[in-house]
Amino acid sequence: MIEAGVLENPKVDAIFALHVFPGRAGTVTYLAGPMYASADSYKITIHGRQTHGAMPWSGVDPIVVGSQVVLALQTIVSRQVDLSSANAIVTVGAFNAGNRHNIIPDSAVMIGTIRTFSESVRNEIHTRIRRTAENIAAAADARAKVDIDIGYPVTVNDPALVARMVPTLQRVAGATNVSEQPRTTTAEDFSRYAMKVPGMIFSLGVTSPTKDPRTAAPNHSPLFEADESALPVGVRLLSNLALDFLAK
């Protein structure tokens, strides 16, 4: 949509969005600056050499090499990234190798996700993942192929726009229902719009008053349930943000 000119015809001066979340229905949370993390996925393929499970010295075991890579990846965030300035996550989501109990396979494959709140840390982690996998594999006479799929950027709320529009949130939802929230390591494609024009995304609670938001099923769960009493609040919030911005 950006490539098609949606922000240029007509020219867009600001952009707003909301995202529902587990929270008391009708409550609103926001954060100036980085609010949602970037989200990249990766695939690491360890190429070994197939052999009989009873003669491991005759081949190169990609499962053992891959296991060492999994453990080493855990040290990128915990021991190599400056966590005093930026939070990050490197998760291995799946590890697949082999199909029989007595065969050492040719290869092992792992996939996972990378979450960061700054482009510099994002690029640093990409470099460290490649170096970690390739060097561990090389030490065992194996070979690692690392593919990183660049996903959503960090979602950054324009601080000046947030400061200007928070009074609108408070007026519509009620001052006691509006508060700041911590950063979250989920991700949003709204980030791409906010890279081009000043943007502000906020969260709208949709949990029924009869349920505890802390134990309510999260977004994307098959048990997720939204209290529709929050929907009119969301409509009024977005409408008033647009009207107040244009009026000023």
C-alpha positions in Angstrom: 0.0 0.0 0.0 2.9 2.4 0.7 4.5 1.5 -2.6 1.1 2.2 -4.3 1.2 5.7 -2.9 -1.4 5.4 -0.1 0.5 8.0 2.0 1.0 10.4 -0.9 -2.4 10.7 -2.6 -3.7 12.5 -0.6 -0.6 13.5 1.4 -0.8 12.0 4.9 0.3 14.1 7.9 -0.2 11.6 10.7 -1.5 8.1 11.1 -3.4 6.4 14.0 -4.2 2.8 14.9 -5.4 0.7 17.7 -4.9 -2.9 18.7 -7.1 -4.8 21.0 -5.5 -6.7 23.9 -6.5 -8.4 27.2 -7.4 -5.6 29.5 -10.5 -4.3 31.2 -13.0 -3.4 28.4 -12.7 0.2 27.3 -9.3 0.9 28.9 -6.5 2.4 26.8 -2.7 2.1 27.1 0.0 3.8 25.0 3.7 4.4 24.9 5.8 7.1 23.2 8.8 5.9 21.3 9.5 2.2 20.6 6.3 0.3 21.6 6.5 -3.0 19.7 9.6 -5.0 18.7 10.9 -5.7 15.3 10.3 -9.3 14.2 12.6 -11.3 12.0 12.6 -15.1 11.4 15.6 -17.3 10.7 16.4 -20.7 9.4 19.7 -22.5 10.2 20.5 -25.6 8.2 23.4 -27.8 9.6 24.9 -29.9 6.8 26.8 -32.9 8.2 27.5 -36.3 6.7 25.1 -39.3 7.0 26.3 -42.5 8.6 25.1 -45.5 10.6 24.2 -44.6 14.1 26.5 -47.4 15.4 29.5 -45.8 13.6 29.3 -42.0 14.3 33.0 -41.5 13.6 32.3 -42.4 10.0 30.2 -39.2 9.4 29.5 -35.8 10.8 26.5 -35.6 13.2 24.4 -32.5 12.4 22.1 -33.2 15.4 25.0 -32.8 17.9 26.3 -29.7 16.0 22.8 -28.3 15.9 22.3 -28.9 19.6 25.5 -26.9 20.3 24.2 -24.1 18.1 20.9 -24.0 20.0 22.7 -23.6 23.3 25.2 -21.0 21.9 22.3 -18.9 20.5 21.1 -18.5 24.1 24.3 -16.6 25.0 23.8 -13.9 22.3 21.3 -12.0 24.3 22.4 -13.1 27.8 26.1 -12.5 27.3 26.8 -10.5 24.1 24.2 -7.8 23.8 24.3 -4.7 26.0 20.9 -5.2 27.8 21.3 -1.9 29.7 20.5 -0.1 26.5 18.2 -2.5 24.6 16.1 -5.6 25.1 16.2 -8.5 22.7 15.0 -12.1 22.2 16.4 -15.0 20.1 14.1 -18.0 20.2 14.5 -21.4 18.6 10.9 -22.4 17.7 11.6 -25.8 16.0 14.4 -28.3 15.5 14.0 -31.1 13.0 16.5 -33.8 12.0 16.5 -37.5 11.0 13.8 -40.1 10.6 15.2 -43.3 12.1 16.7 -44.4 15.4 19.9 -45.9 14.0 20.8 -43.4 11.3 22.7 -40.2 11.7 21.2 -37.9 9.1 22.8 -35.6 6.6 21.3 -32.4 8.0 19.4 -30.7 10.8 17.2 -27.7 10.5 16.1 -25.1 13.1 13.9 -22.1 12.8 13.1 -19.3 15.2 12.4 -15.6 15.8 14.4 -12.5 16.6 12.9 -9.6 18.5 14.6 -6.3 19.1 13.8 -2.6 19.9 16.6 -0.9 17.9 18.1 -1.3 14.4 21.6 -1.4 15.7 20.9 -4.3 18.0 18.9 -6.0 15.3 21.8 -5.9 12.9 24.2 -7.0 15.6 22.2 -10.0 16.5 21.9 -11.0 12.8 25.7 -10.9 12.5 26.2 -12.9 15.8 23.7 -15.6 14.7 25.6 -16.2 11.5 29.0 -16.2 13.1 27.8 -18.5 15.9 26.3 -21.1 13.7 29.0 -21.1 11.0 31.9 -21.3 13.4 30.4 -24.0 15.6 29.7 -26.0 12.5 33.1 -25.5 11.0 34.7 -26.7 14.2 33.0 -30.1 13.8 33.7 -30.3 10.0 30.0 -29.5 9.3 28.6 -26.5 7.4 25.9 -24.1 8.5 23.7 -22.2 6.2 21.9 -19.2 7.8 18.9 -17.6 6.2 17.3 -14.5 7.9 14.0 -13.2 6.7 13.7 -9.5 7.5 10.2 -8.9 9.0 8.5 -6.0 10.7 10.6 -3.1 11.9 10.4 -1.7 15.4 7.0 0.1 15.9 7.9 3.6 17.1 5.2 6.0 18.2 6.1 9.6 17.4 6.8 11.3 20.8 5.5 14.7 19.8 2.3 13.2 18.3 1.7 11.1 21.4 2.1 14.1 23.7 -0.3 16.1 21.5 -3.0 13.4 21.3 -3.0 11.8 24.8 -5.5 14.4 26.0 -7.9 13.2 23.3 -7.6 9.6 24.6 -8.3 10.8 28.1 -11.3 12.9 27.1 -12.9 10.1 25.2 -12.1 7.0 27.3 -11.9 8.8 30.7 -8.6 10.0 32.3 -8.6 7.1 34.8 -8.9 4.6 31.9 -5.8 5.8 30.1 -2.2 4.9 31.1 1.2 4.2 29.8 2.2 0.6 29.1 5.6 -1.2 29.0 7.2 -2.2 25.7 6.0 -5.5 24.3 7.9 -8.0 22.2 5.0 -8.6 19.9 5.3 -6.9 16.5 3.1 -4.8 14.1 3.1 -4.0 10.4 1.8 -0.5 11.4 5.5 0.1 12.0 6.0 0.5 8.2 3.6 3.4 8.1 5.1 5.0 11.2 8.5 4.9 9.5 7.1 7.2 6.7 4.9 9.6 8.6 4.3 10.5 12.3 2.4 7.6 13.8 0.6 6.6 17.0 -0.8 3.1 17.8 -2.4 2.4 21.1 -4.0 -0.6 22.8 -7.7 -1.0 23.7 -8.7 -3.5 26.4 -11.5 -5.9 25.4 -11.7 -8.2 28.4 -15.2 -8.7 30.0 -15.6 -7.1 33.5 -16.4 -10.6 34.7 -12.9 -11.9 33.8 -9.4 -11.2 35.1 -7.3 -9.7 32.2 -4.2 -11.3 33.7 -5.6 -14.8 33.1 -7.8 -14.1 30.0 -6.8 -15.9 26.8 -4.3 -13.7 24.8 -4.7 -12.6 21.2 -4.4 -15.4 18.6 -5.5 -18.0 21.1 -8.5 -20.1 20.0 -9.9 -19.2 23.4 -9.6 -15.4 22.9 -12.8 -13.6 23.5 -13.6 -9.9 23.1 -16.2 -8.0 25.0 -18.0 -6.0 22.3 -18.8 -3.2 24.7 -15.3 -1.9 23.9 -16.1 -1.5 20.2 -17.9 1.8 20.4 -15.1 3.2 22.5 -12.6 2.2 19.8 -14.7 3.9 17.2 -15.0 7.1 19.2 -11.2 7.1 20.0 -10.1 6.9 16.3 -12.8 9.3 15.2 -11.9 11.9 17.8 -8.1 11.5 17.2 -8.7 12.3 13.5 -11.0 15.2 14.2 -8.8 16.7 16.9 -5.7 16.4 14.8 -7.3 18.1 11.8 -8.8 20.8 14.0 -5.4 21.8 15.3 
